[in-house]
Amino acid sequence: GRGDGGRKKEEGGKDAKGDVKESEDAEERQRDSARVVSLQPCCVVMHVPGAGLRPFAFVRVFSPDSSQETVYRETGLRAVVSALNGVNACLLCYGQTGSGKTHTMFGSKDWEQEAESIARSSSLSSGSEWKAAVKGSGSFGIALRALADVTAA
């Protein structure tokens, strides 16, 4: 009875015969971790093992398919208007590693190259033209959209 078919397990997830070890640990961790049950405009309901269903209330919750423009219009634009009116403003992204904070703030991985391309365009002579170019791009995040609004003001 060792329960492993008589095969000795070695480090690296393989047994002595070279077969890949099944990831029972990963399945167990997934069963034991919190998971989203419901996503609503102002609330996320999660199932937390040992605690049951837990609602988390927010001012606004965006679905994974929300566009950068939608997120900016409903969050960043208010901060820009406040800043332009002399009121301190802050855009803060907080969340778990890999949850999309950098993508939300800056956009796609190619945002720097696209921004440089727009900035080098000889047809852009004013802040409003820069704003139009940024707004027309689906790849810019809320920080760059805010910058475009500020420079166009």
C-alpha positions as CSV (number, residue, x, y, z in Angstrom):
1,G,0.0,0.0,0.0
2,R,1.7,3.2,-1.0
3,G,-1.2,4.2,-3.1
4,D,1.0,5.3,-6.0
5,G,1.1,2.1,-8.0
6,G,4.5,1.2,-6.6
7,R,6.1,4.1,-8.4
8,K,8.5,6.4,-6.6
9,K,7.7,10.1,-7.0
10,E,10.5,12.5,-7.8
11,E,10.8,16.3,-7.7
12,G,9.5,18.2,-10.8
13,G,6.1,16.6,-10.9
14,K,7.2,13.3,-12.6
15,D,7.3,9.8,-11.2
16,A,10.3,7.4,-11.6
17,K,9.0,6.2,-15.0
18,G,8.9,9.8,-16.3
19,D,5.1,10.1,-16.4
20,V,3.7,13.6,-15.6
21,K,2.2,13.8,-12.1
22,E,-1.5,14.8,-12.1
23,S,-2.1,18.1,-10.6
24,E,-4.4,17.0,-7.7
25,D,-2.9,19.9,-5.6
26,A,-4.1,22.5,-8.2
27,E,-7.6,21.0,-8.2
28,E,-7.7,21.1,-4.4
29,R,-6.5,24.7,-4.3
30,Q,-9.2,25.7,-6.9
31,R,-11.9,24.0,-4.8
32,D,-10.6,25.8,-1.7
33,S,-10.3,29.3,-3.2
34,A,-12.8,32.1,-3.4
35,R,-14.6,32.4,-6.7
36,V,-17.0,35.0,-8.3
37,V,-20.6,33.9,-8.3
38,S,-22.3,37.1,-9.5
39,L,-21.1,40.4,-11.1
40,Q,-23.5,43.3,-10.8
41,P,-23.0,47.0,-11.5
42,C,-22.3,47.9,-7.9
43,C,-21.7,44.5,-6.3
44,V,-19.6,41.3,-6.6
45,V,-20.8,38.2,-4.9
46,M,-18.2,35.6,-4.1
47,H,-18.3,32.1,-2.6
48,V,-15.6,31.9,0.0
49,P,-15.0,28.4,1.3
50,G,-15.8,28.2,5.0
51,A,-17.7,31.5,4.9
52,G,-20.3,31.0,2.2
53,L,-21.6,33.7,-0.1
54,R,-20.0,37.1,0.5
55,P,-21.3,40.3,-1.2
56,F,-18.7,43.1,-1.8
57,A,-20.2,46.6,-2.6
58,F,-18.5,49.1,-4.8
59,V,-19.4,52.4,-6.3
60,R,-19.1,50.8,-9.8
61,V,-18.1,47.3,-11.0
62,F,-17.2,46.9,-14.7
63,S,-17.6,43.6,-16.5
64,P,-14.6,42.0,-18.3
65,D,-16.1,43.1,-21.7
66,S,-16.3,46.8,-20.7
67,S,-14.4,49.0,-23.2
68,Q,-11.6,51.4,-22.2
69,E,-13.8,54.3,-23.2
70,T,-16.6,53.2,-20.9
71,V,-14.3,52.8,-17.9
72,Y,-12.8,56.2,-18.6
73,R,-16.1,58.0,-19.1
74,E,-17.5,56.6,-15.9
75,T,-14.3,57.0,-13.7
76,G,-11.4,59.0,-15.1
77,L,-13.4,61.8,-16.7
78,R,-14.7,63.0,-13.3
79,A,-11.1,63.2,-12.0
80,V,-10.0,65.2,-15.0
81,V,-12.9,67.7,-14.6
82,S,-12.1,68.1,-10.9
83,A,-8.4,68.7,-11.7
84,L,-9.3,71.3,-14.3
85,N,-11.5,73.0,-11.8
86,G,-8.7,73.2,-9.3
87,V,-9.7,70.3,-7.1
88,N,-7.2,67.6,-6.3
89,A,-7.9,64.4,-8.1
90,C,-6.5,60.9,-8.1
91,L,-6.9,57.8,-10.3
92,L,-6.0,54.7,-8.3
93,C,-6.1,51.1,-9.5
94,Y,-5.9,48.5,-6.7
95,G,-6.3,44.7,-7.1
96,Q,-4.8,41.3,-7.2
97,T,-1.8,40.6,-9.4
98,G,-2.8,39.8,-12.9
99,S,-6.3,41.4,-12.6
100,G,-5.8,44.0,-15.3
101,K,-4.7,47.2,-13.4
102,T,-2.0,48.1,-15.9
103,H,-4.2,47.4,-18.9
104,T,-7.0,49.5,-17.4
105,M,-4.6,52.5,-16.7
106,F,-2.5,52.3,-19.9
107,G,-4.2,50.0,-22.4
108,S,-2.8,47.4,-24.7
109,K,0.8,46.3,-24.7
110,D,1.4,48.5,-27.8
111,W,0.2,51.7,-26.2
112,E,3.6,53.4,-26.1
113,Q,4.3,52.7,-29.8
114,E,0.8,53.9,-30.8
115,A,1.1,57.0,-28.7
116,E,4.5,57.8,-30.3
117,S,3.0,57.3,-33.7
118,I,0.2,59.7,-32.9
119,A,2.5,62.3,-31.4
120,R,4.8,62.1,-34.5
121,S,1.9,62.6,-36.9
122,S,2.4,65.9,-38.6
123,S,-1.4,66.5,-38.8
124,L,-1.7,67.0,-35.0
125,S,-1.2,70.6,-34.2
126,S,-3.5,71.0,-31.2
127,G,-4.5,69.3,-28.0
128,S,-8.0,68.7,-29.4
129,E,-6.5,66.8,-32.4
130,W,-4.4,64.7,-30.0
131,K,-7.6,64.0,-27.9
132,A,-9.5,62.9,-31.0
133,A,-6.7,60.6,-32.0
134,V,-6.5,59.0,-28.5
135,K,-10.3,58.7,-28.3
136,G,-10.4,57.0,-31.7
137,S,-8.1,54.3,-30.4
138,G,-9.5,51.4,-28.5
139,S,-6.1,50.5,-27.1
140,F,-5.5,53.5,-24.7
141,G,-6.3,53.2,-21.1
142,I,-7.8,55.7,-18.7
143,A,-4.5,57.5,-17.8
144,L,-3.8,58.4,-21.5
145,R,-7.4,59.4,-22.1
146,A,-7.2,61.7,-19.1
147,L,-3.9,63.2,-20.4
148,A,-5.6,63.8,-23.8
149,D,-8.5,65.6,-22.1
150,V,-6.2,67.8,-20.0
151,T,-4.1,68.8,-23.0
152,A,-7.2,69.6,-25.0
153,A,-8.6,71.9,-22.3
